[in-house]
Amino acid sequence: MINDKPSWLTKRVPNQESLHRMDHMLKSLSLHTVCEGADCPNIGECFENKTATFMILGKTCTRNCRFCAVSKEAPEILDEKEPQNVAAAVKKLGLKHVVITSVTRDDLQDGGAEHFVNTINEIRSYNKGITIEVLIPDFNGNHKALTKIIKAKPEIINHNLETVPSLYHKVRPEANYERSLNLLQTVKNIDGQIISKTGLMLGLGEREEEILKAMEDLVEINCDILTLGQYLQPTKKHIEVVEYITPEKFNYYKKAAMEKGFKYVASGPFVRSSYNAIEALKVIK
């Protein structure tokens, strides 16, 4: 266990007025963000810039990943107005690029895929030019559910591997590395125009060769975008940090990933799945 965070993991105090203003708007529409639910360290910066990753399907997850701060209580009844409310928030913020994610809902027959589709359609109903990124769960390998989302044609489909295969039993005991790879491959097989994206957390005890091998696995299935960030322990109940990766090492991994064939790589201590998401789209497009 590591007790003291290094100096490069210091973040400035968020602007409280920006936080309050965004929080008020979200609550007025009964919406949740992964920024709040997952205790993201970038929340202040993103809220100041009027950006957020909207979290649909409620705020409680049916899985128990040991790294995640999202609540693990009994799943909620789906809010049928949520897609319209997300669209309303996107309109209020004047967003040109929006990121939609969700909790995992293994209790639903399609894992919530139809709800994703409804949200995408509601957003596009008022702005056909907006670009949409979805960060999706694995739907327990449900091909039909995944196909629904692919056919809705978001510009980016993101599904995070989170960690290397050897750590899945500790970090993501209810997930499967191969299943996640297959999901990303299926996206490209069905619609090669959709940009595929994934992310890995570092500092959980993975070895360098394991990270490089995961990169190779992803390039082999034509994954376009990779994000690499430092795992930070949300509470003492969560899995511990094994190592704090230096900024220099993150730069090394970025260079290695680009050389292996990714179209865009974001790599750094505070990088998260949707942080500055629009920048990757600008580079690739």
Backbone bond lengths (Angstrom), bond angles and torsions (degrees), N, CA, C in turn:
res aa  C-N    CA-C-N  psi(-1)  N-CA   C-N-CA  omega(-1)  CA-C   N-CA-C  phi
1 M - - - 1.473 - - 1.526 110.13 -
2 I 1.345 116.66 137.18 1.455 121.97 177.84 1.521 108.42 -106.50
3 N 1.318 116.95 128.15 1.461 119.94 -175.25 1.525 113.62 -92.05
4 D 1.328 117.45 -41.25 1.459 120.88 -172.55 1.522 111.75 -103.10
5 K 1.334 115.28 128.36 1.458 119.45 175.86 1.524 109.43 -76.47
6 P 1.320 117.74 142.45 1.467 120.77 177.35 1.525 111.53 -71.27
7 S 1.320 115.93 165.82 1.468 121.51 -174.42 1.522 112.93 -61.46
8 W 1.336 117.24 -30.81 1.471 119.07 -176.57 1.535 113.10 -72.65
9 L 1.324 117.02 -5.14 1.461 120.32 177.91 1.531 112.30 -101.48
10 T 1.324 116.09 22.80 1.463 121.01 177.24 1.525 109.65 -90.59
11 K 1.317 116.57 128.52 1.463 122.43 177.70 1.523 109.30 -115.49
12 R 1.335 116.23 143.98 1.468 119.05 176.81 1.530 110.05 -68.32
13 V 1.318 116.11 155.14 1.465 121.40 179.92 1.529 109.04 -66.86
14 P 1.332 118.17 129.60 1.463 120.70 -178.84 1.521 112.48 -63.05
15 N 1.314 116.19 151.77 1.458 122.53 174.65 1.525 108.59 -68.85
16 Q 1.322 116.21 113.11 1.464 120.47 -173.74 1.528 112.68 -65.94
17 E 1.324 116.72 -31.91 1.466 119.91 178.81 1.530 110.43 -65.11
18 S 1.336 116.18 -42.14 1.467 120.37 178.73 1.520 110.85 -64.67
19 L 1.333 115.91 -41.84 1.459 120.25 178.90 1.524 110.79 -62.14
20 H 1.326 115.77 -45.22 1.470 120.30 -178.23 1.526 111.17 -64.78
21 R 1.334 116.46 -42.22 1.462 120.83 -178.02 1.536 110.95 -63.69
22 M 1.324 116.07 -45.92 1.465 120.10 179.67 1.524 110.67 -66.81
23 D 1.327 116.08 -41.96 1.466 120.54 -179.85 1.528 110.90 -60.96
24 H 1.317 116.48 -40.81 1.470 120.89 179.65 1.526 110.75 -63.51
25 M 1.318 116.36 -44.08 1.460 120.31 -179.45 1.525 110.93 -63.36
26 L 1.337 116.94 -43.25 1.464 121.02 -179.50 1.527 111.30 -64.32
27 K 1.325 116.13 -44.16 1.469 120.05 -179.43 1.525 111.50 -66.13
28 S 1.326 117.18 -33.85 1.464 120.25 179.84 1.523 111.56 -64.85
29 L 1.345 116.19 -22.95 1.463 121.37 179.35 1.529 112.00 -108.18
30 S 1.332 116.53 9.37 1.479 122.46 -179.63 1.523 111.68 55.67
31 L 1.340 115.77 43.76 1.460 120.76 -178.09 1.523 111.18 -109.72
32 H 1.341 114.44 159.13 1.460 121.98 177.30 1.524 108.41 -124.85
33 T 1.320 115.95 153.98 1.462 119.88 173.19 1.517 108.74 -124.41
34 V 1.328 115.33 150.36 1.458 119.22 175.48 1.526 109.44 -70.25
35 C 1.331 116.00 -21.34 1.463 121.21 177.80 1.527 110.17 -56.50
36 E 1.335 115.41 -44.09 1.463 121.21 179.33 1.524 110.99 -82.07
37 G 1.341 115.41 -47.10 1.459 120.37 -174.63 1.510 114.06 -62.23
38 A 1.337 116.37 -33.36 1.463 119.92 -177.62 1.525 112.55 -104.57
39 D 1.334 117.13 12.39 1.471 121.63 178.79 1.529 112.24 52.99
40 C 1.318 116.88 48.86 1.464 120.65 -176.93 1.524 111.11 -66.90
41 P 1.343 118.32 134.63 1.465 120.80 -179.71 1.522 113.59 -70.86
42 N 1.332 117.21 -12.92 1.464 120.89 -177.77 1.525 113.25 -96.29
43 I 1.319 117.28 7.68 1.463 120.77 -171.93 1.529 112.73 -56.82
44 G 1.324 117.59 -41.48 1.458 120.11 -178.63 1.512 112.13 -63.35
45 E 1.317 116.21 -47.06 1.463 121.50 -179.88 1.525 111.34 -61.54
46 C 1.327 115.85 -45.17 1.462 119.92 -178.15 1.525 111.69 -67.72
47 F 1.326 116.93 -44.29 1.465 119.76 -179.50 1.531 111.13 -65.15
48 E 1.330 117.37 -35.61 1.463 120.34 176.60 1.526 110.59 -62.28
49 N 1.334 116.20 -34.12 1.464 121.53 -179.84 1.524 112.51 -89.43
50 K 1.332 116.14 9.44 1.464 122.55 180.00 1.531 112.05 57.51
51 T 1.306 116.01 41.95 1.461 120.52 174.18 1.521 108.74 -124.79
52 A 1.314 114.97 151.93 1.461 120.78 179.72 1.517 108.62 -162.09
53 T 1.325 115.83 156.46 1.460 120.75 173.12 1.518 107.09 -103.16
54 F 1.312 115.97 111.30 1.459 121.06 -176.48 1.526 110.33 -74.81
55 M 1.330 115.53 133.21 1.464 121.53 -179.42 1.521 109.05 -108.67
56 I 1.325 115.99 113.58 1.459 120.74 -177.06 1.531 111.12 -100.73
57 L 1.317 115.72 178.55 1.474 123.83 -179.29 1.524 112.62 70.26
58 G 1.342 115.71 24.34 1.459 119.34 179.69 1.514 112.28 94.69
59 K 1.329 115.95 -168.37 1.467 120.03 -178.01 1.522 112.84 -124.30
60 T 1.342 117.26 6.76 1.465 119.65 178.21 1.520 109.98 -117.98
61 C 1.319 116.12 138.83 1.461 123.24 -173.17 1.527 110.94 -104.84
62 T 1.335 115.89 147.27 1.467 119.95 -179.98 1.527 112.27 -89.20
63 R 1.326 117.19 -2.13 1.468 119.96 178.53 1.522 110.59 -111.54
64 N 1.315 114.66 172.26 1.456 119.54 -173.09 1.526 110.92 -131.77
65 C 1.335 116.29 53.99 1.462 120.07 177.14 1.525 108.96 -62.67
66 R 1.319 116.39 136.31 1.463 120.34 -170.03 1.520 114.17 -80.73
67 F 1.321 117.40 -2.88 1.463 120.53 179.40 1.521 112.67 -101.77
68 C 1.312 117.37 -13.23 1.469 121.66 -163.60 1.523 113.10 -99.12
69 A 1.343 115.49 137.99 1.466 121.39 -178.21 1.521 113.24 -89.76
70 V 1.339 117.74 -6.13 1.462 120.25 -179.47 1.525 109.87 -64.57
71 S 1.327 116.69 141.52 1.466 122.98 -176.51 1.525 112.65 -60.14
72 K 1.342 116.47 140.88 1.469 122.54 178.93 1.518 109.79 -117.20
73 E 1.296 117.05 65.45 1.459 121.63 178.60 1.522 109.28 -109.74
74 A 1.325 116.61 -173.66 1.464 120.45 178.04 1.524 109.34 -60.66
75 P 1.336 117.73 135.37 1.468 120.24 -178.14 1.518 112.38 -63.02
76 E 1.324 114.69 149.29 1.459 121.06 -177.22 1.529 111.45 -89.82
77 I 1.315 115.72 161.00 1.463 120.87 171.49 1.526 107.79 -69.05
78 L 1.332 116.58 136.61 1.456 120.16 -178.79 1.526 111.40 -61.33
79 D 1.315 115.61 135.06 1.460 121.89 175.07 1.529 107.80 -88.42
80 E 1.314 116.97 106.69 1.467 121.31 -176.25 1.529 112.28 -65.72
81 K 1.330 116.60 -19.00 1.466 119.92 179.83 1.531 112.16 -87.51
82 E 1.325 116.32 -6.75 1.464 120.03 -175.12 1.531 113.13 -57.17
83 P 1.335 120.33 -45.45 1.470 119.26 178.49 1.533 113.09 -56.76
84 Q 1.342 116.50 -43.49 1.464 119.96 178.44 1.524 111.42 -66.09
85 N 1.331 116.49 -37.28 1.463 120.20 -179.74 1.524 111.82 -68.58
86 V 1.336 116.60 -37.40 1.466 119.51 175.71 1.524 109.40 -62.83
87 A 1.324 116.47 -45.13 1.465 120.51 178.88 1.527 111.14 -60.13
88 A 1.324 116.61 -39.29 1.470 120.78 178.77 1.526 110.93 -64.11
89 A 1.338 116.59 -40.88 1.466 120.81 179.06 1.524 110.78 -66.44
90 V 1.319 116.39 -42.03 1.466 121.11 178.49 1.529 110.01 -59.90
91 K 1.328 115.51 -41.11 1.468 120.68 179.34 1.525 110.79 -66.49
92 K 1.340 116.74 -43.85 1.468 120.70 179.97 1.525 111.58 -61.17
93 L 1.325 116.23 -38.03 1.459 121.04 -178.03 1.524 112.47 -81.51
94 G 1.328 116.82 -13.74 1.460 120.53 -179.43 1.515 112.93 66.18
95 L 1.326 116.60 36.44 1.461 120.50 -175.82 1.526 112.21 -72.29
96 K 1.336 115.31 144.41 1.464 121.36 172.66 1.530 110.70 -100.68
97 H 1.329 115.35 -20.45 1.464 121.47 178.05 1.522 107.56 -138.43
98 V 1.312 117.04 130.54 1.460 120.41 -177.43 1.524 109.91 -126.84
99 V 1.324 115.66 141.99 1.466 121.72 177.75 1.525 108.68 -114.13
100 I 1.331 115.12 127.41 1.462 121.89 179.02 1.521 108.72 -117.95
101 T 1.318 116.80 127.21 1.460 120.53 174.53 1.526 108.23 -128.90
102 S 1.315 116.47 -174.11 1.469 119.36 -179.83 1.512 110.14 -157.10
103 V 1.307 114.14 164.50 1.460 119.91 163.98 1.528 106.78 -73.46
104 T 1.322 117.59 166.04 1.464 120.77 173.40 1.522 108.51 -85.13
105 R 1.332 116.43 131.38 1.463 121.56 -178.61 1.530 109.69 -122.75
106 D 1.329 115.32 76.78 1.466 120.52 177.93 1.525 112.21 -67.49
107 D 1.346 116.41 -12.51 1.464 120.14 179.52 1.528 112.51 -78.73
108 L 1.330 117.53 -15.31 1.463 121.58 -179.17 1.524 110.25 -95.03
109 Q 1.324 116.59 143.75 1.463 120.98 -175.05 1.526 112.55 -57.74
110 D 1.337 116.68 -41.95 1.466 119.64 -179.91 1.524 111.95 -105.12
111 G 1.339 116.91 13.92 1.456 121.14 178.66 1.516 114.54 67.71
112 G 1.337 116.07 8.40 1.465 119.76 -178.96 1.517 113.73 96.21
113 A 1.335 117.38 10.51 1.469 120.93 -177.29 1.525 112.26 -59.55
114 E 1.336 116.58 -42.56 1.464 120.12 -179.28 1.523 111.07 -63.21
115 H 1.318 116.48 -33.89 1.467 121.50 178.26 1.532 109.91 -66.28
116 F 1.331 116.79 -39.76 1.466 120.85 174.17 1.527 109.91 -58.38
117 V 1.336 115.71 -49.00 1.468 120.99 -178.22 1.526 110.75 -59.69
118 N 1.326 116.80 -44.38 1.467 120.67 178.95 1.528 111.36 -61.10
119 T 1.329 116.05 -38.21 1.465 120.42 179.38 1.525 110.71 -67.08
120 I 1.323 116.49 -44.44 1.469 120.96 177.13 1.528 110.31 -58.11
121 N 1.318 116.13 -46.99 1.468 120.64 -177.63 1.525 112.31 -65.29
122 E 1.337 116.75 -38.87 1.465 120.12 178.98 1.528 110.96 -64.40
123 I 1.320 116.69 -41.49 1.468 120.46 179.42 1.525 110.21 -63.30
124 R 1.318 115.93 -43.67 1.470 119.97 -177.65 1.529 112.49 -73.48
125 S 1.320 116.90 -18.50 1.465 119.63 -178.10 1.525 111.99 -66.01
126 Y 1.332 116.90 -24.48 1.457 119.22 178.80 1.526 112.04 -107.42
127 N 1.331 117.85 -18.17 1.467 120.75 -179.30 1.524 109.62 -148.73
128 K 1.315 115.97 95.57 1.464 120.21 -177.58 1.527 111.98 -71.24
129 G 1.329 117.08 -17.52 1.456 120.44 -177.56 1.519 114.45 -88.02
130 I 1.326 117.67 -7.55 1.463 120.46 -178.52 1.527 110.25 -69.29
131 T 1.326 116.66 144.44 1.464 120.03 175.48 1.524 108.65 -97.95
132 I 1.325 115.32 140.51 1.465 121.32 -173.07 1.520 110.51 -123.85
133 E 1.315 115.06 132.61 1.464 122.89 175.76 1.523 107.99 -119.63
134 V 1.314 116.67 132.01 1.462 119.88 176.00 1.525 109.48 -117.17
135 L 1.311 115.52 134.14 1.464 123.02 174.82 1.520 106.16 -108.37
136 I 1.328 116.15 106.53 1.463 120.42 -166.62 1.526 113.17 -110.84
137 P 1.343 116.71 155.80 1.472 121.07 171.97 1.528 109.47 -77.07
138 D 1.332 117.20 -177.59 1.471 119.24 -176.41 1.526 113.84 -87.43
139 F 1.333 117.71 -4.05 1.467 122.83 -179.88 1.536 112.37 51.80
140 N 1.338 115.62 27.70 1.472 120.77 -179.82 1.526 112.63 54.37
141 G 1.325 115.97 29.65 1.460 119.81 179.37 1.514 114.41 77.86
142 N 1.335 117.48 13.33 1.464 122.28 -179.06 1.534 109.97 -72.41
143 H 1.329 116.14 102.46 1.465 122.38 -176.17 1.528 111.69 -63.35
144 K 1.321 116.64 -39.02 1.467 121.26 -179.18 1.523 110.83 -63.28
145 A 1.326 116.47 -41.63 1.469 120.76 179.31 1.526 110.61 -64.17
146 L 1.321 116.56 -45.21 1.465 120.78 179.30 1.525 110.96 -62.21
147 T 1.326 116.35 -41.42 1.465 120.85 -179.17 1.523 111.61 -60.65
148 K 1.329 117.08 -35.95 1.473 120.60 176.85 1.529 110.46 -55.48
149 I 1.322 115.59 -45.87 1.462 120.25 -176.96 1.523 110.71 -70.19
150 I 1.320 117.08 -41.60 1.465 120.47 178.77 1.525 110.48 -59.35
151 K 1.330 116.80 -41.88 1.468 121.04 -178.56 1.528 112.74 -69.23
152 A 1.331 116.59 -19.25 1.471 120.16 175.05 1.524 111.71 -75.85
153 K 1.321 116.27 -11.60 1.464 124.51 173.82 1.534 115.98 56.87
154 P 1.313 118.62 53.45 1.465 118.36 167.34 1.529 107.85 -66.63
155 E 1.313 116.88 153.46 1.474 119.09 -179.15 1.522 111.64 -66.31
156 I 1.343 116.50 -36.90 1.471 121.24 -178.29 1.522 109.60 -129.52
157 I 1.325 116.22 132.86 1.465 121.36 169.45 1.521 107.63 -114.56
158 N 1.313 114.89 118.98 1.459 122.72 -178.40 1.528 109.20 -112.20
159 H 1.303 115.53 134.21 1.466 121.34 171.64 1.519 106.58 -143.35
160 N 1.308 116.53 119.53 1.459 120.49 -172.62 1.523 113.54 -84.03
161 L 1.336 115.00 130.76 1.467 119.74 170.11 1.522 109.82 -70.19
162 E 1.310 117.08 -32.77 1.471 126.87 178.36 1.524 113.77 74.83
163 T 1.338 117.75 -47.12 1.463 119.49 -177.27 1.524 110.21 -154.28
164 V 1.313 116.22 179.40 1.470 121.90 -177.76 1.533 109.80 -83.36
165 P 1.340 118.01 159.36 1.471 121.01 -174.33 1.528 115.17 -54.08
166 S 1.330 117.42 -38.93 1.466 120.10 -174.97 1.523 113.48 -66.33
167 L 1.337 117.55 -17.29 1.469 121.04 -177.23 1.523 113.44 -104.56
168 Y 1.330 117.28 -0.30 1.465 119.35 -176.94 1.528 112.27 -58.63
169 H 1.320 117.89 -40.53 1.468 119.82 -176.97 1.525 111.86 -65.15
170 K 1.333 117.19 -24.52 1.462 121.18 178.35 1.529 112.05 -91.03
171 V 1.314 115.64 -38.07 1.463 121.33 -170.25 1.524 112.76 -96.57
172 R 1.342 116.18 -43.05 1.479 121.91 -176.03 1.527 109.58 -133.22
173 P 1.311 118.59 66.26 1.469 120.67 -172.31 1.523 114.72 -61.95
174 E 1.324 117.81 -21.58 1.473 120.33 -179.17 1.527 112.58 -99.40
175 A 1.321 116.54 5.31 1.461 121.40 178.95 1.524 109.38 -112.11
176 N 1.330 115.82 177.24 1.460 121.08 -176.31 1.528 108.94 -146.44
177 Y 1.326 116.61 126.89 1.470 121.87 -176.72 1.526 111.76 -58.31
178 E 1.325 116.69 -48.44 1.465 120.64 -178.29 1.527 111.26 -64.59
179 R 1.322 116.82 -37.53 1.460 120.12 178.74 1.527 110.73 -63.04
180 S 1.324 116.00 -40.07 1.462 119.57 178.57 1.524 111.56 -67.97
181 L 1.328 116.91 -40.36 1.466 120.17 175.57 1.524 110.74 -61.16
182 N 1.323 116.09 -43.32 1.465 120.57 -179.92 1.527 111.59 -61.62
183 L 1.334 116.10 -37.44 1.461 119.58 177.79 1.528 110.25 -60.42
184 L 1.324 116.26 -48.84 1.462 120.44 -178.88 1.524 111.54 -63.46
185 Q 1.321 116.39 -37.11 1.461 120.34 178.34 1.528 111.16 -67.92
186 T 1.328 116.51 -38.80 1.464 121.07 179.86 1.523 111.36 -62.28
187 V 1.321 116.72 -38.21 1.468 120.42 177.54 1.525 109.90 -54.95
188 K 1.324 116.18 -49.29 1.464 120.94 -178.56 1.526 112.07 -69.52
189 N 1.316 116.78 -35.79 1.466 120.11 -179.66 1.528 111.87 -65.03
190 I 1.332 116.21 -37.95 1.466 120.29 -177.34 1.526 111.78 -83.19
191 D 1.327 117.01 -41.25 1.465 120.33 -178.67 1.523 109.70 -144.65
192 G 1.314 115.74 96.49 1.459 121.05 -177.49 1.512 114.36 -68.10
193 Q 1.356 117.11 -11.04 1.461 120.36 179.55 1.526 112.31 -80.81
194 I 1.322 116.85 -21.06 1.465 120.18 178.83 1.523 109.28 -75.08
195 I 1.317 115.89 135.80 1.466 121.20 177.70 1.523 108.66 -80.54
196 S 1.327 116.14 128.97 1.471 120.48 178.67 1.523 109.77 -102.16
197 K 1.325 114.55 147.86 1.464 120.19 -171.44 1.517 109.78 -148.61
198 T 1.324 116.06 147.13 1.461 120.29 175.49 1.522 109.66 -151.01
199 G 1.334 115.78 169.87 1.453 120.05 -179.22 1.517 112.52 -144.02
200 L 1.325 114.77 153.50 1.461 122.37 176.47 1.524 109.31 -127.13
201 M 1.329 116.20 139.16 1.462 121.85 170.36 1.523 107.68 -91.85
202 L 1.314 116.71 138.87 1.460 120.79 177.63 1.529 109.67 -113.69
203 G 1.330 114.99 155.87 1.453 120.03 179.36 1.510 114.15 103.03
204 L 1.349 116.28 11.87 1.467 121.13 -179.12 1.529 112.72 -98.26
205 G 1.324 115.52 2.11 1.461 119.19 -178.96 1.514 113.68 109.11
206 E 1.337 115.98 6.57 1.462 120.40 177.68 1.536 110.27 -68.91
207 R 1.320 116.62 153.82 1.463 121.55 177.60 1.530 109.71 -97.96
208 E 1.313 115.74 154.71 1.468 120.10 -178.76 1.520 111.93 -54.93
209 E 1.329 116.67 -44.72 1.466 119.04 -178.28 1.527 112.23 -63.76
210 E 1.342 116.46 -28.26 1.464 119.83 177.49 1.529 111.08 -71.06
211 I 1.313 116.59 -38.32 1.463 120.62 177.95 1.525 109.97 -65.14
212 L 1.320 116.19 -45.24 1.462 120.42 -179.98 1.525 111.12 -64.12
213 K 1.334 116.82 -36.66 1.468 120.19 177.97 1.531 110.37 -67.29
214 A 1.324 117.54 -40.29 1.465 120.46 177.34 1.527 110.34 -61.50
215 M 1.330 116.63 -40.06 1.465 120.19 175.75 1.523 110.79 -57.73
216 E 1.321 115.88 -44.77 1.468 120.55 -179.40 1.525 111.15 -64.25
217 D 1.330 116.61 -40.33 1.469 120.39 176.92 1.526 110.47 -58.66
218 L 1.316 116.08 -40.11 1.466 121.37 -176.92 1.528 112.24 -73.61
219 V 1.315 116.53 -41.14 1.468 120.04 177.98 1.525 110.36 -63.65
220 E 1.324 115.96 -35.43 1.465 120.93 -179.81 1.529 111.94 -61.85
221 I 1.332 117.21 -29.22 1.472 120.12 179.21 1.537 110.98 -102.28
222 N 1.330 115.90 17.76 1.472 122.57 174.12 1.528 114.33 64.42
223 C 1.315 116.99 34.49 1.466 120.22 174.31 1.529 108.67 -68.75
224 D 1.323 116.75 132.64 1.464 121.34 -172.22 1.523 114.41 -87.25
225 I 1.337 116.86 -42.95 1.465 121.57 -171.29 1.523 110.41 -122.60
226 L 1.333 115.77 138.11 1.467 121.68 176.66 1.521 109.34 -128.13
227 T 1.336 116.35 133.35 1.462 121.19 172.21 1.524 108.88 -115.74
228 L 1.327 115.30 138.43 1.462 122.29 178.94 1.519 108.53 -128.85
229 G 1.329 117.33 124.13 1.457 120.75 -178.93 1.517 111.98 -141.26
230 Q 1.310 116.00 165.53 1.460 122.14 179.81 1.523 111.16 -79.99
231 Y 1.323 117.02 129.27 1.467 120.16 171.72 1.520 109.04 -71.68
232 L 1.328 116.08 132.15 1.463 122.70 175.39 1.519 108.41 -123.11
233 Q 1.310 117.09 128.86 1.464 122.27 -176.31 1.533 110.32 -70.15
234 P 1.349 118.42 117.16 1.470 120.27 -178.44 1.524 113.50 -65.37
235 T 1.351 116.58 -44.65 1.467 122.22 178.74 1.522 108.21 -145.19
236 K 1.317 116.47 172.09 1.463 120.19 179.38 1.525 112.48 -67.83
237 K 1.329 116.80 -14.99 1.464 120.76 178.77 1.530 111.94 -78.19
238 H 1.326 116.23 -15.98 1.453 120.65 -176.53 1.528 111.09 -91.80
239 I 1.316 115.22 166.08 1.459 120.47 -178.55 1.531 109.98 -59.04
240 E 1.319 116.34 142.31 1.460 121.06 -174.00 1.527 112.35 -79.81
241 V 1.323 115.13 153.96 1.462 121.46 172.16 1.528 107.97 -73.81
242 V 1.314 116.51 131.11 1.463 121.03 177.56 1.525 110.43 -93.32
243 E 1.327 115.93 -34.01 1.466 120.09 -174.99 1.528 110.11 -153.46
244 Y 1.328 115.68 142.40 1.456 120.54 170.25 1.528 107.84 -97.84
245 I 1.310 115.65 117.57 1.455 121.47 -176.66 1.526 109.33 -80.41
246 T 1.320 117.47 133.04 1.464 121.03 -177.68 1.528 111.00 -73.94
247 P 1.333 117.07 154.91 1.469 119.88 175.09 1.525 112.02 -56.38
248 E 1.327 116.19 -35.40 1.466 119.95 179.24 1.524 111.36 -63.89
249 K 1.327 116.51 -38.52 1.465 120.29 178.89 1.525 110.43 -69.30
250 F 1.326 116.55 -37.54 1.464 119.27 176.00 1.527 110.43 -61.42
251 N 1.328 117.12 -39.71 1.467 120.72 177.50 1.524 110.81 -63.96
252 Y 1.322 115.74 -38.89 1.472 120.67 177.13 1.524 110.46 -60.40
253 Y 1.333 116.36 -45.53 1.466 119.95 -179.49 1.534 111.10 -66.66
254 K 1.330 116.85 -35.93 1.467 119.39 177.64 1.521 110.54 -62.22
255 K 1.312 116.52 -46.10 1.466 120.78 179.40 1.522 110.60 -62.08
256 A 1.332 116.16 -43.21 1.467 120.49 -179.92 1.522 110.91 -62.26
257 A 1.325 116.55 -41.54 1.465 120.83 -178.58 1.526 111.38 -67.34
258 M 1.320 116.95 -42.24 1.465 120.14 178.73 1.526 110.66 -64.17
259 E 1.309 116.40 -39.19 1.468 120.21 178.91 1.522 111.74 -66.12
260 K 1.329 116.49 -28.11 1.467 120.18 179.61 1.528 112.20 -78.33
261 G 1.348 117.05 -17.67 1.453 118.15 173.47 1.514 118.01 125.79
262 F 1.332 119.12 4.72 1.468 119.63 175.47 1.529 109.71 -66.81
263 K 1.322 116.23 148.35 1.461 120.60 179.55 1.526 111.80 -81.78
264 Y 1.331 116.12 -26.38 1.459 120.56 179.05 1.519 108.37 -154.02
265 V 1.334 115.90 137.52 1.467 121.27 178.43 1.527 108.99 -134.52
266 A 1.326 116.33 128.33 1.465 122.28 171.18 1.521 106.48 -111.68
267 S 1.320 116.76 120.72 1.465 120.51 -174.05 1.518 109.86 -140.67
268 G 1.330 116.61 119.28 1.452 120.62 179.60 1.513 110.25 178.18
269 P 1.321 117.87 163.54 1.467 121.45 -176.10 1.526 114.32 -53.79
270 F 1.337 117.41 -39.16 1.468 120.23 -176.29 1.529 113.72 -100.39
271 V 1.307 117.38 7.26 1.466 119.70 178.84 1.525 109.54 -66.99
272 R 1.321 115.09 132.29 1.458 122.11 174.50 1.526 108.07 -129.62
273 S 1.326 117.04 167.74 1.463 121.94 -171.41 1.517 114.18 -48.88
274 S 1.318 116.59 -44.85 1.462 119.55 -172.54 1.525 113.26 -110.01
275 Y 1.312 117.48 8.76 1.465 120.96 -178.79 1.532 109.71 -66.27
276 N 1.348 116.92 124.91 1.465 121.78 -177.44 1.525 111.84 50.85
277 A 1.319 116.01 40.64 1.467 121.37 -172.72 1.519 113.06 -58.29
278 I 1.317 116.86 -33.82 1.464 119.84 -176.12 1.527 112.30 -66.91
279 E 1.336 117.48 -24.47 1.461 120.60 -178.63 1.524 111.55 -62.78
280 A 1.318 116.95 -41.04 1.467 120.53 179.01 1.517 110.63 -62.79
281 L 1.313 116.05 -40.77 1.464 120.62 -179.47 1.523 110.65 -63.73
282 K 1.323 116.85 -40.54 1.465 120.95 178.90 1.525 111.01 -61.63
283 V 1.326 116.67 -41.78 1.464 121.14 -178.65 1.522 111.08 -66.97
284 I 1.329 116.22 -45.69 1.468 120.66 -175.52 1.520 111.83 -72.66
285 K 1.330 116.65 -40.40 1.466 120.25 -178.49 1.527 111.36 -72.98
